[in-house]
Amino acid sequence: MLSANDNNHLAKSPPSGFGGQAASGGTDEKINNLDLFVNRWRQYQEIINRAPGTILTRGNSLKHLVTFLIQQGVSDIYDVRKEHLSSYQKELFYQLNKKGRQNQPGTLNNQIKAMKSFFSFLKIEGYLSYDPSRDIQYSKEPRALPKVILTEKEIKKLLKTPDIHNPFGYRDRAMLEMLYSSGLRLSELLNLKPVDVDYEQGLVRVNKGKGGKDRIVPIGKIASKYVENYIKLIRIDLQRKKNNEYLFLSLQGRQLCGRQLEWLIDRYTYKAKLNKNVTPHTFRHTCATHLLQRKANIRCVQEILGHASLDTTQKYTQITITDLKEAHQSSHPREKDENY
């Protein structure tokens, strides 16, 4: 049953040509205005400088929502009710992904976040007097720990795998050293430009990281030296082929893509004989874990990783049971008691 509030959101007359009655007037024929409002939402996201990746991802989620609504016989934004959105949430829950499995809570919440962003925009801009998504609840997400963390011995072995006597092996070594030293995300690394790296000071500028935020990240002396040599001795030849502005370039002088780096890491992991599923994000997890194991301040680690919430960083304090075991053995009174 609809509440009074649910009905109120239909009370406002729609803008001319966007819904309710046709723009020509005099007819009650409904038009499909969902895509038009999604476009207005997208334009607003650009105006408020939302990250392009966020706009793209949420825009794709809204396309999925529009398809669902039309299948339910709803083609006018002024006909959308909370009940439709609740049905959409159930549809997402039971829908199988490409692997034939149900979507994880985080995936579901990303879809719901896009939906809420859309209807919040419509409410704020005055297109709707009530937000039908307001009472839709997010799924509770379990706090999952990273499955793969490399030990200091393993990461050193992996870093030394590329053949640095080969120009592209040297490039790869510079990328791996940068990933481990800085904890950068894959997209952040590949979008770097030479001007973003101050190898003399050991600093990297990340432009428009996750959430569209800029930050300065320190890198160690070893990573700095490899990147410096790569820029001066190797990249300069690659750049001549395409005059590309990005830091890490392919054989053709193009910007490296994520799949290429993933393939390279798979290859080096195999050569290093590490029986682990190592990805670019593994370097980020490993960097954070090793910093905290060496007693780095957790808020400093938060800033390095670019986490919006300290809660996200704190998961790295729970990762290695070895640390807990060592702390227990060194501190628990019973561990020192030889009379048993």
CORCORWO-V268231 format. One record per residue. RES is the residue in one small letter. NEAR is the number of other ideal C-beta (glycine too) atoms within 12 Angstrom. D_CENTER is the distance of its C-alpha to the mean C-alpha in whole Angstrom. Layout:
res: (RES:RES)
near: (NEAR:NEAR)
d_center: (D_CENTER:D_CENTER)
This chain:
res: (m:l:s:a:n:d:n:n:h:l:a:k:s:p:p:s:g:f:g:g:q:a:a:s:g:g:t:d:e:k:i:n:n:l:d:l:f:v:n:r:w:r:q:y:q:e:i:i:n:r:a:p:g:t:i:l:t:r:g:n:s:l:k:h:l:v:t:f:l:i:q:q:g:v:s:d:i:y:d:v:r:k:e:h:l:s:s:y:q:k:e:l:f:y:q:l:n:k:k:g:r:q:n:q:p:g:t:l:n:n:q:i:k:a:m:k:s:f:f:s:f:l:k:i:e:g:y:l:s:y:d:p:s:r:d:i:q:y:s:k:e:p:r:a:l:p:k:v:i:l:t:e:k:e:i:k:k:l:l:k:t:p:d:i:h:n:p:f:g:y:r:d:r:a:m:l:e:m:l:y:s:s:g:l:r:l:s:e:l:l:n:l:k:p:v:d:v:d:y:e:q:g:l:v:r:v:n:k:g:k:g:g:k:d:r:i:v:p:i:g:k:i:a:s:k:y:v:e:n:y:i:k:l:i:r:i:d:l:q:r:k:k:n:n:e:y:l:f:l:s:l:q:g:r:q:l:c:g:r:q:l:e:w:l:i:d:r:y:t:y:k:a:k:l:n:k:n:v:t:p:h:t:f:r:h:t:c:a:t:h:l:l:q:r:k:a:n:i:r:c:v:q:e:i:l:g:h:a:s:l:d:t:t:q:k:y:t:q:i:t:i:t:d:l:k:e:a:h:q:s:s:h:p:r:e:k:d:e:n:y)
near: (8:17:15:12:19:26:18:18:29:24:15:21:15:28:21:14:15:30:33:27:21:19:17:11:11:8:11:12:15:21:25:22:32:36:25:24:35:35:21:27:37:29:17:24:28:18:13:17:15:26:23:17:21:27:27:17:23:31:29:19:32:38:24:29:41:32:20:28:34:23:16:22:15:27:26:32:42:31:28:41:33:26:22:32:32:24:23:38:30:18:25:32:21:14:19:13:15:8:9:8:11:17:26:19:21:17:26:30:23:25:36:37:27:37:41:31:31:44:38:25:31:37:26:18:23:17:34:36:23:28:30:38:35:22:20:32:16:20:22:11:19:10:17:14:19:26:14:26:34:37:21:20:14:27:32:19:21:36:36:22:27:29:16:23:10:13:23:27:24:29:34:34:34:43:42:44:39:46:45:39:38:43:43:42:35:31:27:39:43:31:29:39:23:26:14:32:38:20:31:13:16:22:23:38:27:35:25:23:34:27:20:21:23:19:28:21:40:30:36:27:17:23:34:27:25:36:40:27:22:37:32:18:18:32:37:18:19:29:25:13:15:17:14:22:18:29:35:46:35:27:17:16:21:19:26:34:21:21:15:26:33:25:18:34:37:22:22:32:30:17:19:24:13:27:11:24:19:38:27:37:30:33:41:41:36:39:41:42:36:31:33:30:24:14:12:23:15:26:16:20:33:27:25:35:40:32:27:16:16:18:15:25:31:20:27:33:26:20:28:25:12:15:23:16:13:14:15:15:14:12:13:13:10:11:14:12:8:7:5:6)
d_center: (38:37:37:39:35:34:37:37:34:36:38:37:38:36:36:38:37:34:35:38:41:41:41:44:46:48:46:44:42:38:36:32:31:27:26:27:26:22:23:24:21:19:22:21:17:18:21:19:17:14:11:12:9:9:12:12:10:12:15:15:15:18:20:20:21:24:25:25:27:30:30:31:34:32:32:32:30:33:33:30:31:29:30:28:25:26:27:24:22:24:24:20:21:24:22:22:19:19:20:23:21:20:17:15:15:11:12:15:13:11:14:16:14:14:18:19:17:20:23:22:22:26:27:27:28:31:31:31:33:31:27:27:24:25:26:23:22:18:18:19:16:18:16:16:16:15:17:18:19:21:25:26:28:26:24:27:28:25:25:28:28:28:31:31:34:33:31:28:28:28:25:23:24:23:20:20:21:19:16:18:20:17:14:12:8:10:9:10:13:14:14:17:20:23:24:21:22:25:26:30:28:25:22:19:18:14:15:12:9:6:9:11:12:15:16:18:18:21:22:25:28:27:24:26:29:27:25:28:30:28:28:32:33:30:28:31:32:29:29:32:32:29:29:25:24:21:21:21:23:24:28:28:27:23:20:18:16:13:16:19:17:16:20:21:20:21:24:24:24:26:29:28:29:26:26:23:19:18:15:13:11:14:15:13:14:17:17:17:19:22:22:22:25:27:27:24:24:21:20:20:18:15:16:16:12:11:11:12:14:16:16:13:15:18:17:17:21:22:21:24:27:29:29:30:33:34:34:36:38:39:39:40:44:45:43:46:49:51:54:53)
